[in-house]
Amino acid sequence: MELLIFKIIIIILLIRIVYLICKNLLVVFNAKVRKFTIETILKDIDEYVSYEHMCNFFINCIWLYILIRLIIAAYSGNITINYIGG
C-alpha cells in the first residue's frame, strides 16, 4: 500500500513538472501570452510580487511536508524499494 502511495505522489509531481514546463514555454514562445503576462505584472507589481512569493512559500511547504513524510517512512521501515535488475 505504501509503495502505491509513493507511486501516486511521483505521478502527481511529474504531472506538475510537465504543466510548469508547458506554462513557461508558452510564455516564452507565444507573443500574446507574453504580452498578457507583462501587462498583468505591470498593472500592480506589488501584488504580483507578493502573490508569487506566497505561492512559492506554499509550494515549498508542500515539498517540505512530502520530503519529511518520505524520510519518516523510509527510516521507520514503511517503504522498502527493492532493485531487481541486471
N, C-alpha and C positions, 0 to 999 in steps of 0.2 A: 504494500500500500504506500509506504514512504517513497519508494522509487517512482511510483506513478505520480505522486505529488511533485517530486523533483522534476520529472519529465514535463509536467504541465507548466511548471514555473519556467523552465527553459524555453518551452514553445512560446509562452506569453512574452518573455523577454526578446526572443527572436523576432516575433511579430512587431514588437515595439521598435526595435532597432531598424527593421526594414521600413516601417512607417516614417521614422525620423529621417532616414536617408532619402526617401522619396520626397518628403516635405522640403528638405534642404536643397535637393537637386531642382525641384520645381521653382524655388525662389531664385536659384542661380541662373537657370536656363530659360525661364519664361518671363518675358518683359512685363506682361500685365500683372503677374503675381508680384514681381519685384517692385513695380511702381506702387501697387496697392500696399505692400509691406512698408515701403518708405513713407507713404502718406500716413499710414496708421501710426508709425513711430513718431513722425513729426507733429501730429496733432497734439499729442501730450506725451512728451519724452519722459517726464517724471513718472507718470502712471505706467508707461511701458517698462521702464527700468525696474520699478517696484514689483510689477506683475511677473517679469522674467525671473527676478531673484526669488520671489515667493514660490514660483513653480519649481525652480532649481532646488530650493530648500526642501520642498515636499518630495521631490523625486529622490534626493539624496537620503531623506528619512526612510523612504520605502526601500532603497538599496541597502541601507544600514540594517533595517529590520530583517530583510531576506538573508543577508550575509550572517547576521548573528544567529538566526534560526538554523541556517545550514551548519554553522560552526558547532552549535549546541547539539544538533542531530548527529554530526559526524563524531564528536567526542563522547557522546552518550551511547554510541553504537546503534543508533536507529537507522543510519544509512550505511549500507555496505555496497560498494561498487566493485564487482569482480571483473578483471580483464581477462577475456577469453579470446585469444588471438594467436596469430602465428608469427 
